[in-house]
Structure formats: structure tokens, C-alpha cells
Amino acid sequence: MAPRVTLLETRGRKEKGIVKWFSDQKGFSFVIPDDGANELFVHQSSIRSKDFRSLTDGEAIEFDVEFGNNGHTKAINVTGPDGAHQRRIP
């Protein structure tokens, strides 16, 4: 298996975006980056949380971008604004 190439702290800072939708049942989401780039996949294991790992539709988040060897990109190290741990918003 080829090693993954990871780009963290893109442009010297975390990227920002809005959660398009999140499926608690499937454990994944898509985020719309603020910079206008293509939507990014988010797996629940990439969410930094002290509680149940979940996101709320329309929620503002920060993240790093990982470039996989399959050509796909995804959001990792997902947090709330200013690096805050994510909390489920009712």
C-alpha cells in the first residue's frame, strides 16, 4: 500500500467551512469550504469531540485537508471555531 500524503495547516492556518449535512446513522458528512473549493468528505472519526462525534447542518467548523493517494481530499482534525471541541447542537 502506498503511503498517504498529508497536508496539514493549509496555508499556515486551519481551513474553515460550513457543514452541508451530517448523517449520524452513516457517520459521515460533507463540508463546504469558505474558500470556494470543492466539498470535502468528513468521517466521524476525524471530529475532535469529548462527546458523541457528530456535526450539525449549517455549523461552522475548522479543519485540516488530507490529500489521499486516490486523488480524493477529505477534512480531518475537525473542530469548532478556534479549535474548540465539537459539541452536538440540538
N, CA, C and O atoms as a CHARMM CRD file, in Angstrom:
* protein
*
  360
    1    1 MET  N      0.84000  -1.16700   0.00000 PROA 1      0.00000
    2    1 MET  CA     0.00000   0.00000   0.00000 PROA 1      0.00000
    3    1 MET  C      0.89200   1.24000   0.00000 PROA 1      0.00000
    4    1 MET  O      1.84300   1.32700   0.77700 PROA 1      0.00000
    5    2 ALA  N      0.58600   2.18400  -0.86100 PROA 2      0.00000
    6    2 ALA  CA     1.36800   3.41500  -0.95400 PROA 2      0.00000
    7    2 ALA  C      1.08000   4.30200   0.25100 PROA 2      0.00000
    8    2 ALA  O     -0.04200   4.30700   0.75700 PROA 2      0.00000
    9    3 PRO  N      2.07800   5.05200   0.71800 PROA 3      0.00000
   10    3 PRO  CA     1.85600   5.93900   1.85800 PROA 3      0.00000
   11    3 PRO  C      0.93600   7.09600   1.48000 PROA 3      0.00000
   12    3 PRO  O      0.90200   7.53500   0.33100 PROA 3      0.00000
   13    4 ARG  N      0.19400   7.57700   2.47000 PROA 4      0.00000
   14    4 ARG  CA    -0.66700   8.73300   2.24800 PROA 4      0.00000
   15    4 ARG  C      0.16800  10.00200   2.34500 PROA 4      0.00000
   16    4 ARG  O      1.12100  10.07700   3.12100 PROA 4      0.00000
   17    5 VAL  N     -0.19600  10.97500   1.56400 PROA 5      0.00000
   18    5 VAL  CA     0.44200  12.28200   1.63100 PROA 5      0.00000
   19    5 VAL  C     -0.53900  13.20500   2.32900 PROA 5      0.00000
   20    5 VAL  O     -1.69500  13.31000   1.91900 PROA 5      0.00000
   21    6 THR  N     -0.09000  13.87200   3.37600 PROA 6      0.00000
   22    6 THR  CA    -0.98500  14.70900   4.15900 PROA 6      0.00000
   23    6 THR  C     -0.49800  16.14100   4.17000 PROA 6      0.00000
   24    6 THR  O      0.68400  16.40500   4.38600 PROA 6      0.00000
   25    7 LEU  N     -1.41200  17.05900   3.93800 PROA 7      0.00000
   26    7 LEU  CA    -1.11800  18.48100   4.04000 PROA 7      0.00000
   27    7 LEU  C     -1.89700  19.00400   5.23200 PROA 7      0.00000
   28    7 LEU  O     -3.12700  19.04200   5.20500 PROA 7      0.00000
   29    8 LEU  N     -1.19800  19.40200   6.26500 PROA 8      0.00000
   30    8 LEU  CA    -1.84000  19.91800   7.46300 PROA 8      0.00000
   31    8 LEU  C     -1.60300  21.41300   7.58300 PROA 8      0.00000
   32    8 LEU  O     -0.62000  21.94900   7.07200 PROA 8      0.00000
   33    9 GLU  N     -2.51700  22.06900   8.26400 PROA 9      0.00000
   34    9 GLU  CA    -2.39800  23.51200   8.47000 PROA 9      0.00000
   35    9 GLU  C     -2.21900  24.21900   7.12700 PROA 9      0.00000
   36    9 GLU  O     -1.27700  24.99000   6.94600 PROA 9      0.00000
   37   10 THR  N     -3.10900  23.95600   6.20900 PROA 10     0.00000
   38   10 THR  CA    -3.05300  24.52800   4.87100 PROA 10     0.00000
   39   10 THR  C     -2.89700  26.03900   4.93700 PROA 10     0.00000
   40   10 THR  O     -3.62000  26.71700   5.66800 PROA 10     0.00000
   41   11 ARG  N     -1.95500  26.55600   4.17300 PROA 11     0.00000
   42   11 ARG  CA    -1.66500  27.98700   4.13000 PROA 11     0.00000
   43   11 ARG  C     -1.34400  28.55500   5.51600 PROA 11     0.00000
   44   11 ARG  O     -1.58800  29.73000   5.78900 PROA 11     0.00000
   45   12 GLY  N     -0.79300  27.70100   6.38600 PROA 12     0.00000
   46   12 GLY  CA    -0.36000  28.17200   7.69400 PROA 12     0.00000
   47   12 GLY  C     -1.47800  28.33200   8.70700 PROA 12     0.00000
   48   12 GLY  O     -1.23400  28.78500   9.82500 PROA 12     0.00000
   49   13 ARG  N     -2.67700  27.97600   8.34400 PROA 13     0.00000
   50   13 ARG  CA    -3.79300  28.07700   9.27600 PROA 13     0.00000
   51   13 ARG  C     -4.82100  27.00300   8.94800 PROA 13     0.00000
   52   13 ARG  O     -4.80200  26.41200   7.86800 PROA 13     0.00000
   53   14 LYS  N     -5.70500  26.76600   9.88400 PROA 14     0.00000
   54   14 LYS  CA    -6.79000  25.81500   9.64400 PROA 14     0.00000
   55   14 LYS  C     -7.72300  26.37900   8.58000 PROA 14     0.00000
   56   14 LYS  O     -7.91500  27.59200   8.48800 PROA 14     0.00000
   57   15 GLU  N     -8.29300  25.49900   7.78700 PROA 15     0.00000
   58   15 GLU  CA    -9.31900  25.88900   6.82500 PROA 15     0.00000
   59   15 GLU  C    -10.64000  26.03000   7.57000 PROA 15     0.00000
   60   15 GLU  O    -10.82000  25.45400   8.64300 PROA 15     0.00000
   61   16 LYS  N    -11.55300  26.79100   7.00100 PROA 16     0.00000
   62   16 LYS  CA   -12.86500  26.99800   7.61400 PROA 16     0.00000
   63   16 LYS  C    -13.94500  26.62000   6.61800 PROA 16     0.00000
   64   16 LYS  O    -13.75100  26.70400   5.40500 PROA 16     0.00000
   65   17 GLY  N    -15.09000  26.20200   7.14900 PROA 17     0.00000
   66   17 GLY  CA   -16.19800  25.84300   6.28200 PROA 17     0.00000
   67   17 GLY  C    -17.47900  25.65200   7.06200 PROA 17     0.00000
   68   17 GLY  O    -17.53500  25.85700   8.27500 PROA 17     0.00000
   69   18 ILE  N    -18.51200  25.25100   6.33100 PROA 18     0.00000
   70   18 ILE  CA   -19.84400  25.03500   6.88700 PROA 18     0.00000
   71   18 ILE  C    -20.26100  23.59100   6.58800 PROA 18     0.00000
   72   18 ILE  O    -20.05100  23.08900   5.48400 PROA 18     0.00000
   73   19 VAL  N    -20.84600  22.94200   7.57500 PROA 19     0.00000
   74   19 VAL  CA   -21.33500  21.57700   7.39400 PROA 19     0.00000
   75   19 VAL  C    -22.54000  21.60100   6.45600 PROA 19     0.00000
   76   19 VAL  O    -23.53500  22.27200   6.72800 PROA 19     0.00000
   77   20 LYS  N    -22.44000  20.86500   5.35300 PROA 20     0.00000
   78   20 LYS  CA   -23.55400  20.77900   4.40000 PROA 20     0.00000
   79   20 LYS  C    -24.66500  19.91800   4.99300 PROA 20     0.00000
   80   20 LYS  O    -25.82600  20.32800   5.02600 PROA 20     0.00000
   81   21 TRP  N    -24.30800  18.73400   5.45800 PROA 21     0.00000
   82   21 TRP  CA   -25.21300  17.83500   6.17000 PROA 21     0.00000
   83   21 TRP  C    -24.37400  16.78100   6.87200 PROA 21     0.00000
   84   21 TRP  O    -23.22400  16.54400   6.50500 PROA 21     0.00000
   85   22 PHE  N    -24.95700  16.15200   7.88300 PROA 22     0.00000
   86   22 PHE  CA   -24.27500  15.08400   8.60900 PROA 22     0.00000
   87   22 PHE  C    -25.26300  13.96300   8.87300 PROA 22     0.00000
   88   22 PHE  O    -26.39800  14.21800   9.27400 PROA 22     0.00000
   89   23 SER  N    -24.84700  12.73000   8.65300 PROA 23     0.00000
   90   23 SER  CA   -25.67600  11.55600   8.92700 PROA 23     0.00000
   91   23 SER  C    -25.14100  10.83700  10.15800 PROA 23     0.00000
   92   23 SER  O    -24.06800  10.23600  10.11200 PROA 23     0.00000
   93   24 ASP  N    -25.89400  10.89800  11.27000 PROA 24     0.00000
   94   24 ASP  CA   -25.49800  10.15700  12.46900 PROA 24     0.00000
   95   24 ASP  C    -25.51100   8.65500  12.19400 PROA 24     0.00000
   96   24 ASP  O    -24.67000   7.92600  12.72100 PROA 24     0.00000
   97   25 GLN  N    -26.44000   8.19200  11.38900 PROA 25     0.00000
   98   25 GLN  CA   -26.55300   6.76200  11.09200 PROA 25     0.00000
   99   25 GLN  C    -25.36100   6.24900  10.29100 PROA 25     0.00000
  100   25 GLN  O    -24.85800   5.15500  10.54800 PROA 25     0.00000
  101   26 LYS  N    -24.91400   7.03600   9.32600 PROA 26     0.00000
  102   26 LYS  CA   -23.80500   6.61000   8.46800 PROA 26     0.00000
  103   26 LYS  C    -22.44800   7.06700   8.98900 PROA 26     0.00000
  104   26 LYS  O    -21.42000   6.50700   8.60900 PROA 26     0.00000
  105   27 GLY  N    -22.43400   8.08700   9.86100 PROA 27     0.00000
  106   27 GLY  CA   -21.18700   8.53800  10.46400 PROA 27     0.00000
  107   27 GLY  C    -20.30400   9.37400   9.56200 PROA 27     0.00000
  108   27 GLY  O    -19.08400   9.39200   9.72800 PROA 27     0.00000
  109   28 PHE  N    -20.90600  10.06800   8.60800 PROA 28     0.00000
  110   28 PHE  CA   -20.10000  10.94300   7.76800 PROA 28     0.00000
  111   28 PHE  C    -20.88000  12.16700   7.33500 PROA 28     0.00000
  112   28 PHE  O    -22.08600  12.27900   7.55200 PROA 28     0.00000
  113   29 SER  N    -20.14300  13.08800   6.70900 PROA 29     0.00000
  114   29 SER  CA   -20.68300  14.38900   6.35800 PROA 29     0.00000
  115   29 SER  C    -19.94400  14.93500   5.14800 PROA 29     0.00000
  116   29 SER  O    -18.97900  14.34300   4.66300 PROA 29     0.00000
  117   30 PHE  N    -20.41700  16.06500   4.67900 PROA 30     0.00000
  118   30 PHE  CA   -19.68800  16.85900   3.69500 PROA 30     0.00000
  119   30 PHE  C    -19.64300  18.29200   4.19300 PROA 30     0.00000
  120   30 PHE  O    -20.59700  18.78600   4.79500 PROA 30     0.00000
  121   31 VAL  N    -18.52500  18.95100   3.93700 PROA 31     0.00000
  122   31 VAL  CA   -18.34300  20.33800   4.35200 PROA 31     0.00000
  123   31 VAL  C    -18.12200  21.19300   3.11200 PROA 31     0.00000
  124   31 VAL  O    -17.49700  20.75900   2.14400 PROA 31     0.00000
  125   32 ILE  N    -18.63900  22.40300   3.15600 PROA 32     0.00000
  126   32 ILE  CA   -18.43900  23.38200   2.08500 PROA 32     0.00000
  127   32 ILE  C    -17.37200  24.36400   2.56800 PROA 32     0.00000
  128   32 ILE  O    -17.64400  25.16600   3.46200 PROA 32     0.00000
  129   33 PRO  N    -16.16500  24.32000   1.99900 PROA 33     0.00000
  130   33 PRO  CA   -15.09400  25.22200   2.43300 PROA 33     0.00000
  131   33 PRO  C    -15.43200  26.68900   2.14700 PROA 33     0.00000
  132   33 PRO  O    -16.02800  27.01100   1.12000 PROA 33     0.00000
  133   34 ASP  N    -15.04300  27.56500   3.06800 PROA 34     0.00000
  134   34 ASP  CA   -15.28200  29.00000   2.89900 PROA 34     0.00000
  135   34 ASP  C    -14.54300  29.57700   1.70000 PROA 34     0.00000
  136   34 ASP  O    -14.96900  30.58800   1.14100 PROA 34     0.00000
  137   35 ASP  N    -13.42700  28.93900   1.29200 PROA 35     0.00000
  138   35 ASP  CA   -12.62700  29.49200   0.19200 PROA 35     0.00000
  139   35 ASP  C    -13.18400  29.14500  -1.19200 PROA 35     0.00000
  140   35 ASP  O    -12.57500  29.48600  -2.20600 PROA 35     0.00000
  141   36 GLY  N    -14.34300  28.46800  -1.23900 PROA 36     0.00000
  142   36 GLY  CA   -14.96700  28.14700  -2.51600 PROA 36     0.00000
  143   36 GLY  C    -14.46800  26.86900  -3.16500 PROA 36     0.00000
  144   36 GLY  O    -14.89900  26.53000  -4.26700 PROA 36     0.00000
  145   37 ALA  N    -13.56800  26.15200  -2.50200 PROA 37     0.00000
  146   37 ALA  CA   -13.06600  24.88200  -3.04300 PROA 37     0.00000
  147   37 ALA  C    -14.18700  23.84100  -3.05600 PROA 37     0.00000
  148   37 ALA  O    -15.26100  24.06500  -2.49700 PROA 37     0.00000
  149   38 ASN  N    -13.92400  22.70600  -3.69800 PROA 38     0.00000
  150   38 ASN  CA   -14.90500  21.62200  -3.75600 PROA 38     0.00000
  151   38 ASN  C    -15.25100  21.11300  -2.36300 PROA 38     0.00000
  152   38 ASN  O    -14.45500  21.21900  -1.43000 PROA 38     0.00000
  153   39 GLU  N    -16.45400  20.55900  -2.24300 PROA 39     0.00000
  154   39 GLU  CA   -16.89100  19.96800  -0.98100 PROA 39     0.00000
  155   39 GLU  C    -15.90900  18.88700  -0.54800 PROA 39     0.00000
  156   39 GLU  O    -15.29000  18.22100  -1.37700 PROA 39     0.00000
  157   40 LEU  N    -15.77700  18.72600   0.77000 PROA 40     0.00000
  158   40 LEU  CA   -14.87700  17.72700   1.32800 PROA 40     0.00000
  159   40 LEU  C    -15.65500  16.71400   2.15400 PROA 40     0.00000
  160   40 LEU  O    -16.59700  17.06700   2.86300 PROA 40     0.00000
  161   41 PHE  N    -15.25600  15.46100   2.05500 PROA 41     0.00000
  162   41 PHE  CA   -15.80700  14.38200   2.86600 PROA 41     0.00000
  163   41 PHE  C    -15.29400  14.53100   4.29100 PROA 41     0.00000
  164   41 PHE  O    -14.14400  14.92000   4.49700 PROA 41     0.00000
  165   42 VAL  N    -16.13800  14.22600   5.28000 PROA 42     0.00000
  166   42 VAL  CA   -15.73800  14.22100   6.69100 PROA 42     0.00000
  167   42 VAL  C    -16.24800  12.92700   7.31800 PROA 42     0.00000
  168   42 VAL  O    -17.45000  12.66500   7.31000 PROA 42     0.00000
  169   43 HSD  N    -15.34000  12.11600   7.86300 PROA 43     0.00000
  170   43 HSD  CA   -15.75100  10.91500   8.59500 PROA 43     0.00000
  171   43 HSD  C    -15.82000  11.26200  10.07700 PROA 43     0.00000
  172   43 HSD  O    -15.04400  12.08500  10.56100 PROA 43     0.00000
  173   44 GLN  N    -16.74500  10.63900  10.79400 PROA 44     0.00000
  174   44 GLN  CA   -16.92100  10.96000  12.21000 PROA 44     0.00000
  175   44 GLN  C    -15.64400  10.75300  13.02200 PROA 44     0.00000
  176   44 GLN  O    -15.46400  11.41500  14.04400 PROA 44     0.00000
  177   45 SER  N    -14.76400   9.86400  12.60400 PROA 45     0.00000
  178   45 SER  CA   -13.51200   9.63600  13.33400 PROA 45     0.00000
  179   45 SER  C    -12.56300  10.82900  13.23800 PROA 45     0.00000
  180   45 SER  O    -11.59100  10.90300  13.99100 PROA 45     0.00000
  181   46 SER  N    -12.83000  11.76300  12.32400 PROA 46     0.00000
  182   46 SER  CA   -11.98900  12.95600  12.16300 PROA 46     0.00000
  183   46 SER  C    -12.48200  14.13800  12.98400 PROA 46     0.00000
  184   46 SER  O    -11.87900  15.21000  12.95600 PROA 46     0.00000
  185   47 ILE  N    -13.58200  13.94600  13.71600 PROA 47     0.00000
  186   47 ILE  CA   -14.16200  15.02400  14.52200 PROA 47     0.00000
  187   47 ILE  C    -13.55300  14.98300  15.91300 PROA 47     0.00000
  188   47 ILE  O    -13.58500  13.94900  16.58000 PROA 47     0.00000
  189   48 ARG  N    -12.99700  16.10700  16.35100 PROA 48     0.00000
  190   48 ARG  CA   -12.40900  16.19300  17.68500 PROA 48     0.00000
  191   48 ARG  C    -13.50800  16.59800  18.65700 PROA 48     0.00000
  192   48 ARG  O    -13.98600  17.73200  18.63800 PROA 48     0.00000
  193   49 SER  N    -13.89600  15.66200  19.49900 PROA 49     0.00000
  194   49 SER  CA   -15.00700  15.88600  20.42000 PROA 49     0.00000
  195   49 SER  C    -14.78800  15.09200  21.69500 PROA 49     0.00000
  196   49 SER  O    -14.19700  14.01200  21.67300 PROA 49     0.00000
  197   50 LYS  N    -15.26500  15.63200  22.80500 PROA 50     0.00000
  198   50 LYS  CA   -15.21400  14.91500  24.07800 PROA 50     0.00000
  199   50 LYS  C    -16.46200  14.05500  24.24700 PROA 50     0.00000
  200   50 LYS  O    -16.51300  13.19600  25.12700 PROA 50     0.00000
  201   51 ASP  N    -17.45500  14.28300  23.41500 PROA 51     0.00000
  202   51 ASP  CA   -18.72300  13.56500  23.48800 PROA 51     0.00000
  203   51 ASP  C    -18.91700  12.74900  22.21500 PROA 51     0.00000
  204   51 ASP  O    -17.94900  12.40700  21.53500 PROA 51     0.00000
  205   52 PHE  N    -20.16300  12.44200  21.89900 PROA 52     0.00000
  206   52 PHE  CA   -20.51900  11.73900  20.67300 PROA 52     0.00000
  207   52 PHE  C    -20.04100  12.56000  19.47900 PROA 52     0.00000
  208   52 PHE  O    -20.30600  13.76000  19.41200 PROA 52     0.00000
  209   53 ARG  N    -19.35000  11.93900  18.55000 PROA 53     0.00000
  210   53 ARG  CA   -18.80000  12.64900  17.38900 PROA 53     0.00000
  211   53 ARG  C    -19.88400  12.86700  16.34700 PROA 53     0.00000
  212   53 ARG  O    -20.30700  11.93800  15.65900 PROA 53     0.00000
  213   54 SER  N    -20.32000  14.11000  16.24800 PROA 54     0.00000
  214   54 SER  CA   -21.39400  14.45500  15.33400 PROA 54     0.00000
  215   54 SER  C    -21.26600  15.92000  14.95800 PROA 54     0.00000
  216   54 SER  O    -20.59300  16.68600  15.64700 PROA 54     0.00000
  217   55 LEU  N    -21.90800  16.30600  13.87400 PROA 55     0.00000
  218   55 LEU  CA   -21.94500  17.69500  13.42900 PROA 55     0.00000
  219   55 LEU  C    -23.39300  18.07200  13.15700 PROA 55     0.00000
  220   55 LEU  O    -24.25100  17.20400  12.99200 PROA 55     0.00000
  221   56 THR  N    -23.65500  19.36900  13.11200 PROA 56     0.00000
  222   56 THR  CA   -24.99700  19.87000  12.84900 PROA 56     0.00000
  223   56 THR  C    -25.01300  20.58400  11.50800 PROA 56     0.00000
  224   56 THR  O    -24.10000  21.34900  11.19900 PROA 56     0.00000
  225   57 ASP  N    -26.03400  20.34000  10.71800 PROA 57     0.00000
  226   57 ASP  CA   -26.17000  21.01400   9.42200 PROA 57     0.00000
  227   57 ASP  C    -26.04200  22.52500   9.60200 PROA 57     0.00000
  228   57 ASP  O    -26.68700  23.10400  10.47600 PROA 57     0.00000
  229   58 GLY  N    -25.20600  23.16900   8.77200 PROA 58     0.00000
  230   58 GLY  CA   -25.01800  24.61000   8.82800 PROA 58     0.00000
  231   58 GLY  C    -24.00800  25.08500   9.85800 PROA 58     0.00000
  232   58 GLY  O    -23.75700  26.28500   9.96500 PROA 58     0.00000
  233   59 GLU  N    -23.42700  24.17300  10.61500 PROA 59     0.00000
  234   59 GLU  CA   -22.47100  24.51200  11.66600 PROA 59     0.00000
  235   59 GLU  C    -21.13300  24.97400  11.07300 PROA 59     0.00000
  236   59 GLU  O    -20.65500  24.40400  10.09200 PROA 59     0.00000
  237   60 ALA  N    -20.53600  26.00300  11.67300 PROA 60     0.00000
  238   60 ALA  CA   -19.21000  26.48000  11.27000 PROA 60     0.00000
  239   60 ALA  C    -18.15600  25.57100  11.90300 PROA 60     0.00000
  240   60 ALA  O    -18.22200  25.26800  13.09400 PROA 60     0.00000
  241   61 ILE  N    -17.17800  25.13900  11.09100 PROA 61     0.00000
  242   61 ILE  CA   -16.10800  24.27400  11.58400 PROA 61     0.00000
  243   61 ILE  C    -14.76100  24.72600  11.03400 PROA 61     0.00000
  244   61 ILE  O    -14.68400  25.52000  10.09700 PROA 61     0.00000
  245   62 GLU  N    -13.69700  24.19400  11.64500 PROA 62     0.00000
  246   62 GLU  CA   -12.33400  24.37600  11.15500 PROA 62     0.00000
  247   62 GLU  C    -11.74300  22.98600  10.96500 PROA 62     0.00000
  248   62 GLU  O    -12.13800  22.03900  11.64600 PROA 62     0.00000
  249   63 PHE  N    -10.79500  22.86500  10.03600 PROA 63     0.00000
  250   63 PHE  CA   -10.27000  21.54500   9.69600 PROA 63     0.00000
  251   63 PHE  C     -8.96400  21.66300   8.93600 PROA 63     0.00000
  252   63 PHE  O     -8.62000  22.72400   8.41500 PROA 63     0.00000
  253   64 ASP  N     -8.23800  20.54500   8.88200 PROA 64     0.00000
  254   64 ASP  CA    -7.08500  20.38700   8.00600 PROA 64     0.00000
  255   64 ASP  C     -7.56200  19.58900   6.80000 PROA 64     0.00000
  256   64 ASP  O     -8.60300  18.93400   6.85500 PROA 64     0.00000
  257   65 VAL  N     -6.80200  19.64400   5.71400 PROA 65     0.00000
  258   65 VAL  CA    -7.16400  18.91900   4.50000 PROA 65     0.00000
  259   65 VAL  C     -6.14800  17.81300   4.26200 PROA 65     0.00000
  260   65 VAL  O     -4.94100  18.05000   4.29300 PROA 65     0.00000
  261   66 GLU  N     -6.64700  16.59800   4.02200 PROA 66     0.00000
  262   66 GLU  CA    -5.77700  15.46500   3.71200 PROA 66     0.00000
  263   66 GLU  C     -5.99100  15.07600   2.25700 PROA 66     0.00000
  264   66 GLU  O     -7.12000  14.90700   1.79700 PROA 66     0.00000
  265   67 PHE  N     -4.87300  14.93800   1.54400 PROA 67     0.00000
  266   67 PHE  CA    -4.90400  14.50800   0.15000 PROA 67     0.00000
  267   67 PHE  C     -4.54200  13.02900   0.10800 PROA 67     0.00000
  268   67 PHE  O     -3.41200  12.65800   0.42700 PROA 67     0.00000
  269   68 GLY  N     -5.49000  12.18300  -0.28300 PROA 68     0.00000
  270   68 GLY  CA    -5.24300  10.74400  -0.33900 PROA 68     0.00000
  271   68 GLY  C     -4.56800  10.34000  -1.63500 PROA 68     0.00000
  272   68 GLY  O     -4.60200  11.07900  -2.61900 PROA 68     0.00000
  273   69 ASN  N     -3.95200   9.16100  -1.63200 PROA 69     0.00000
  274   69 ASN  CA    -3.27700   8.68700  -2.83800 PROA 69     0.00000
  275   69 ASN  C     -4.27300   8.29000  -3.92400 PROA 69     0.00000
  276   69 ASN  O     -3.86900   7.98700  -5.04700 PROA 69     0.00000
  277   70 ASN  N     -5.57300   8.28600  -3.60700 PROA 70     0.00000
  278   70 ASN  CA    -6.59600   8.00100  -4.61400 PROA 70     0.00000
  279   70 ASN  C     -7.08100   9.27600  -5.30500 PROA 70     0.00000
  280   70 ASN  O     -7.99100   9.23300  -6.13300 PROA 70     0.00000
  281   71 GLY  N     -6.46600  10.40800  -4.95900 PROA 71     0.00000
  282   71 GLY  CA    -6.83500  11.67800  -5.57400 PROA 71     0.00000
  283   71 GLY  C     -7.96400  12.40700  -4.88100 PROA 71     0.00000
  284   71 GLY  O     -8.30200  13.52900  -5.25800 PROA 71     0.00000
  285   72 HSD  N     -8.55800  11.77900  -3.86300 PROA 72     0.00000
  286   72 HSD  CA    -9.64800  12.41400  -3.14000 PROA 72     0.00000
  287   72 HSD  C     -9.11600  13.20000  -1.94500 PROA 72     0.00000
  288   72 HSD  O     -8.09200  12.84900  -1.35900 PROA 72     0.00000
  289   73 THR  N     -9.81900  14.25100  -1.60200 PROA 73     0.00000
  290   73 THR  CA    -9.46100  15.03800  -0.43000 PROA 73     0.00000
  291   73 THR  C    -10.53800  14.87100   0.62600 PROA 73     0.00000
  292   73 THR  O    -11.69800  14.60400   0.31600 PROA 73     0.00000
  293   74 LYS  N    -10.13100  15.03500   1.89300 PROA 74     0.00000
  294   74 LYS  CA   -11.10500  14.98000   2.97200 PROA 74     0.00000
  295   74 LYS  C    -10.67700  15.91100   4.09300 PROA 74     0.00000
  296   74 LYS  O     -9.50500  16.26700   4.22000 PROA 74     0.00000
  297   75 ALA  N    -11.64800  16.29400   4.89800 PROA 75     0.00000
  298   75 ALA  CA   -11.38300  17.13400   6.05800 PROA 75     0.00000
  299   75 ALA  C    -11.01400  16.23200   7.23500 PROA 75     0.00000
  300   75 ALA  O    -11.67500  15.22500   7.49000 PROA 75     0.00000
  301   76 ILE  N     -9.94700  16.60700   7.94700 PROA 76     0.00000
  302   76 ILE  CA    -9.52100  15.86600   9.13600 PROA 76     0.00000
  303   76 ILE  C     -9.29700  16.86600  10.26200 PROA 76     0.00000
  304   76 ILE  O     -9.29200  18.07600  10.03200 PROA 76     0.00000
  305   77 ASN  N     -9.11100  16.36400  11.47900 PROA 77     0.00000
  306   77 ASN  CA    -8.89300  17.22700  12.64900 PROA 77     0.00000
  307   77 ASN  C     -9.97400  18.29900  12.73600 PROA 77     0.00000
  308   77 ASN  O     -9.67800  19.47700  12.93000 PROA 77     0.00000
  309   78 VAL  N    -11.22000  17.88200  12.59000 PROA 78     0.00000
  310   78 VAL  CA   -12.35300  18.80600  12.55300 PROA 78     0.00000
  311   78 VAL  C    -12.66900  19.30300  13.95900 PROA 78     0.00000
  312   78 VAL  O    -12.84200  18.51800  14.89100 PROA 78     0.00000
  313   79 THR  N    -12.73800  20.63200  14.09000 PROA 79     0.00000
  314   79 THR  CA   -13.06500  21.26600  15.36800 PROA 79     0.00000
  315   79 THR  C    -14.08100  22.37300  15.13500 PROA 79     0.00000
  316   79 THR  O    -14.43900  22.69600  14.00200 PROA 79     0.00000
  317   80 GLY  N    -14.52900  22.93900  16.23900 PROA 80     0.00000
  318   80 GLY  CA   -15.33300  24.14600  16.15400 PROA 80     0.00000
  319   80 GLY  C    -14.40900  25.32700  15.92100 PROA 80     0.00000
  320   80 GLY  O    -13.19600  25.14900  15.80900 PROA 80     0.00000
  321   81 PRO  N    -14.96200  26.53300  15.84500 PROA 81     0.00000
  322   81 PRO  CA   -14.13500  27.72600  15.67500 PROA 81     0.00000
  323   81 PRO  C    -13.07800  27.83200  16.77200 PROA 81     0.00000
  324   81 PRO  O    -13.33400  27.50300  17.93000 PROA 81     0.00000
  325   82 ASP  N    -11.90600  28.28900  16.39600 PROA 82     0.00000
  326   82 ASP  CA   -10.76900  28.46900  17.30200 PROA 82     0.00000
  327   82 ASP  C    -10.32100  27.17100  17.97100 PROA 82     0.00000
  328   82 ASP  O     -9.77900  27.19500  19.07600 PROA 82     0.00000
  329   83 GLY  N    -10.54400  26.04200  17.30400 PROA 83     0.00000
  330   83 GLY  CA   -10.06200  24.76400  17.81000 PROA 83     0.00000
  331   83 GLY  C    -10.89000  24.13700  18.91300 PROA 83     0.00000
  332   83 GLY  O    -10.47200  23.14300  19.50600 PROA 83     0.00000
  333   84 ALA  N    -12.05600  24.69500  19.20100 PROA 84     0.00000
  334   84 ALA  CA   -12.91300  24.15400  20.26300 PROA 84     0.00000
  335   84 ALA  C    -13.38400  22.75400  19.89900 PROA 84     0.00000
  336   84 ALA  O    -13.66300  22.47100  18.73400 PROA 84     0.00000
  337   85 HSD  N    -13.47400  21.87500  20.90100 PROA 85     0.00000
  338   85 HSD  CA   -14.03200  20.54300  20.66600 PROA 85     0.00000
  339   85 HSD  C    -15.47900  20.69100  20.23400 PROA 85     0.00000
  340   85 HSD  O    -16.20100  21.56900  20.70600 PROA 85     0.00000
  341   86 GLN  N    -15.88600  19.81500  19.32700 PROA 86     0.00000
  342   86 GLN  CA   -17.26000  19.85200  18.82100 PROA 86     0.00000
  343   86 GLN  C    -18.23500  19.36500  19.87900 PROA 86     0.00000
  344   86 GLN  O    -17.94900  18.43500  20.63200 PROA 86     0.00000
  345   87 ARG  N    -19.39200  20.01200  19.92100 PROA 87     0.00000
  346   87 ARG  CA   -20.49300  19.58500  20.77800 PROA 87     0.00000
  347   87 ARG  C    -21.73100  19.51200  19.92600 PROA 87     0.00000
  348   87 ARG  O    -21.94700  20.35500  19.05500 PROA 87     0.00000
  349   88 ARG  N    -22.52600  18.53100  20.16700 PROA 88     0.00000
  350   88 ARG  CA   -23.77200  18.37000  19.40600 PROA 88     0.00000
  351   88 ARG  C    -24.69900  19.53000  19.73800 PROA 88     0.00000
  352   88 ARG  O    -25.00200  19.78000  20.90500 PROA 88     0.00000
  353   89 ILE  N    -25.14900  20.23900  18.69900 PROA 89     0.00000
  354   89 ILE  CA   -26.08600  21.34200  18.87300 PROA 89     0.00000
  355   89 ILE  C    -27.48500  20.79000  18.64300 PROA 89     0.00000
  356   89 ILE  O    -27.77000  20.27400  17.56100 PROA 89     0.00000
  357   90 PRO  N    -28.37400  20.88700  19.64700 PROA 90     0.00000
  358   90 PRO  CA   -29.72300  20.31900  19.48500 PROA 90     0.00000
  359   90 PRO  C    -30.52900  21.02000  18.41700 PROA 90     0.00000
  360   90 PRO  O    -31.67700  20.65200  18.17000 PROA 90     0.00000
